[in-house]
Amino acid sequence: MSDRIKISNTDLEVSRINFGGNVFGWTLDEAKSFEILDAFVAEGLNFIDTADTYPWWVNGKGGTSETILGNWMKQRKNRKDLVIATKVGSETKEHSFDVSRKHILKSVDESLQRLQTDYIDLYYTHFDDEKTPLEETLAAYDEIVKAGKVRYIAASNISPQRLIESFEVSKKNGFPKYVALQPHYNLLERAKYETEYLPIVEKYNLTVFPYWSLAAGFLTGKYRSEEDLSKSVRGEGVRKYLNEKGLAVINALDTVSAKYNSKPASVALAWLIAQPHIGAPIVSATTTSQLETLFAAPKMKLDQEDLDLLDKASK
């Protein structure tokens, strides 16, 4: 079994890599998704992240990712061995951001149905709608936790102010508290998390699961020039990183990966894992060779010299 870490204030033990299920039903069909999932758990990893709206950009409403994951768990009969995270509140073509009681109660039942399970381990506020009273959102979570549908709640795209207020509301009313945070954080996106969210993480002892851990693929090192952007469907999304800082970070990753005979992506993930409060980076793979790169990250112990080099290049 691979290394595991306990999510703060819970009894959930998770692997140090969190598989991102946004690829199920998007760049992977069901058969390929099953192959990748089989290889992921064969490595001893147990933590899978999805959302009720993945991949809405394909069909306008989402749901396919949870459906594929549910079919796989049913076929493999392995639900009890896994920690499943999904989310509520995101925008689709059918509705805008929504964390109202009505939407949460409807969405959780739909997610459970698609996942073919009777409980969700970690349920995220995917996006805050910024208008539903926090009391209403957290009271809805209280209902579904008491009903056994959800074990713990977590937060993703919520402003620092509303996040702090949510802890006060939970404490005052005896509602469940967020146990984890899923922020945008990687070697190229540090400032916002480190200045605005890290103090909250420290104060409330949250475990952090960063998304876009590889900066939409830029930190794999495959995009080094304008010509490289046409290499994949995601290429245009990393154009903003093709600058002096981005290339300095790639250089530093090259140096460290050469030292360990590894890949830049493994080093980028190992850097994240080495940061305080980080539980597991969320990252996807569409081939078994990409999976091997993910598997290497938790086994890589970067020394202070490596960390300093990466820190300096990414500041």
N, C-alpha and C positions, 0 to 999 in steps of 0.2 A: 504493500500500500504506500502511496506517495505521502509526502508531508501533508499534514492537515493543520488548520488553525481554527480556533473556536471564535465564532462571531460574538462580540461583546454582549453581555446581558442576555445570552441565549444558551441553549444546549445544542446548537447546530455546529457540527464540525465540517469544515469545507476544505477542498483541495485548494492549492495556491494558484491555480488557474481556473477561471470562471468562463465556461464556454458561452460565447454570444450567439444566441439562436436567431438573430436577424437574418441569417443566410438561408434558414430553412424555408423553402417555398420561393426563394428569390434566386440566388446563384446556385442553390442545390435543390434538386428535386427530392421526392420522398426516398427513393432507393439510395441515392448518394448520401442523404442526410443520415439514414440508418447506418451506412458504412462508417461515416465519420463519428457518429455517436458510439458505435460499437468499439472503435479504436480508442476513443477518448476514455471510456470506462475500463477498457482492458488495461490501460495504463494505471488504473487505480484512482482516477479522478472522478469526482462525484457531483460537481456543482455546475448547473446549467441555468442560464439566464435567458428569458424570453419576454414577450409583452403581448398584451391582447391585440395590439394593432400591427404587429409584424406580419408580413411586409405590406403595409397599407399602400406603399408607393407602387406596388405591382397591381393590386386589385381594388384600390380605393378604400378598403375597409379593414384589411388585415385578417388575423385569425388563423392563417395557414400555418404559421410557425408553431403555435400551440397545438394545432391539430396533428401535425407531423410528430411532434414530441410525444403527444398522447398515444398515438398509434404505436410508436416505437416502444414506449414503456409498457403498454398493454401486451404487445407481442413478446417482449423480453421478460415480462413479469418482474421488473426490477425497481418498481416505484420506491419501495422501502429503503433501497440502498442509495437513493439520490437526494440531493437538496435542490429543490426547484424554486426559482425566483421568477415571478412574472409581475406585470405592472398594470396600472389603471390611470386614466386621466389624459392620455395623449389625444392629439387632434387627428382626425381622418377627414376624408371627403364628406362623410356623413354627419360629423359633429365636431365642434371646437373643443379646446381643452375643457375638461369637466371633472371636478372632484366633489360633486354634490352627492348627498346620501343616495338619492334615487339612482344616479349613474353607477356608483360603487356597488350597490346591492345587486343591480342588474348585471354589471360586468363581471363580478366575482363568480356568479353562477354560470355565466357563459364560459368563462375561463376554465372552471372546474369541469364543465361538460366536454370542452375541447381537449383538455388534458387527460380526461377519463380518470380522474382522481377525486377523492373527497376532501383533500386539503392541499393548501399551498404553503410551502415553508416560509417564504419571504415575499411579502406583497408590497410593491413600491408605489408611492405616488410618483408617476412618471413625469408629469408636468403639472404644476400648480396652476389653477385657472385664475388665481389672484383675486377672486371675488367671493367664492364660497367661504362662509365663516369657518375658521379653523375648528371651532366646536362641532360644527356639523360633520366635517370630514372625519375628525377623530372619533366622534360618537358612532359613525357608520363603521369605522374600523373596529371599534369596541364590540359592536354587534356581531361582526363576522368572526372575530377572534373567539368570542364567547360561544358562538355556534359551532366552533371547531373547523371552520372553513379555511382559516388563515392562522398560522402559528405566530409569526412576527411581522411587524411592518417596518418599512424603510423608505427613504426619501431619495429622489433623484434631482430633477430640475426645479428647485425651490429657492427663492431668494434667501440670503442669509437672515434677513429680518423675520420673514415668515417662519423660517426654520426654528429660530430661537423662540419665537412666540408659541410655536407648536409644543415645545417642551413645557412651557409654562401652562398651557391649556391642559396638556395631558396630566401634569402633576396636580393641578387644581381639581380636575374632575375624575381622577383615577382611571383615565383612558390609557390604552397602550402607548408606549413611547417608541419613536423611531430608534432602531438599533444599529442601522447602517446608513451610509451615504454613498450614492453612485454619482460622482462628479465627472466632468470632462477634465482629465488630467493625464499628462504624459510629458516626455522630455521637451516638447515644443510648446506645451500649454501649461505653464506652471503658475503664473502670477495670480490669476483669479482664485484658484484653489488655495494656494499657499497663503495669500493675504486675507481673503474673505471667509474661507471655510475651515481652514486648519484650526483656528482658535476655537471654533464651535465643536469640531471633532474632538479636540483635546478636552474641552469642558464637559462634554456629555458622553465621552468615552465611546465614540462611534467607530465601527469597523468600516473601512473605505474600499469600495470596489470600483475602480476607475473605468469609464468607458472611453472609446477611441484611444486605447492604450498605445496603439502603434500609429497614431495620427493619420487615420484613414489609409494606412499602408505605407506612408512616407518613411517611417522608421525601419522598414524592411530593407531600405537601401536601393530599392529598384527604380526609384525616380531620381535621377541625378542631373537631368537636363530637360529642356522643353520637349525634345523628341520623345523622351520616355513617357510623357503624359498620356500618349495614345496606347500605352501597353495594356490598359485595363479599363473597365467601365467606370472605375472610381478615379481615374487619372486626373481629370479636371479638378476634382475636389482637393487635390494637394498642391495645386499651382502656387497657392499663397505661401507655401513653405520653401519654394525654390528661391531662396535668398541667402545672404551671407550667413545668417544664424543657422538656417536649416542645413546648409552644407557643412558648417562647422560641427554641428551635432552628428551628421553622418560620418564625418571624418573621425570624430572621437569614437563613435560606435565601431568603425572599421578597425581602429587601433586596438580597442579592447577585445573585439571578436577575434582578431588575429592572435592575440595573446592566449586565448582559450580554445583556439581552433573551432570557433563557433560562428553563429550568424548574427548580423546586426539586430534583427528582431528579438532574438533570445536575450541579447544584452540589454536592449531597451526595456524588456519586461522584467529582467533581473534587477535593473535599476529601480523600477517601480516597487517590486517586492521588498527591496531593501529600505524603502522609505517608511517612517513611523506610521503606524495605524493602518497601513495598507494590508487588506486581507488577501485579495486576489485580483489581478487585472482581468477585465473582461475582454476576451479576444476571440475572433472567429478563425476558422480554417475551412478551406474547400477541397484540400487534397491531404493525403496522409503525410506527404513530405512537409507541408506547412504545419501539420500537427506535431511532427517531430521537433520542429523549431520551438513550438510552445512548450512541449514536454521538457526541453533542455533548460528552460529559464529557471524554474525553482531549484534545480540541481546546481546552478551556477552561483558560487559565493564570491561576489565581487569584493576586492580589497579596497582599502581607503584610497589608494592611488587611482584605481579605476573610477571610484565614486567622485573623487575630486576632479578628475579629467572631464567626466560627463557633466558634472555640476557647473564647471566653468564654461563649457561650450554652450550649455543650455540656459544660462542666466541672461 
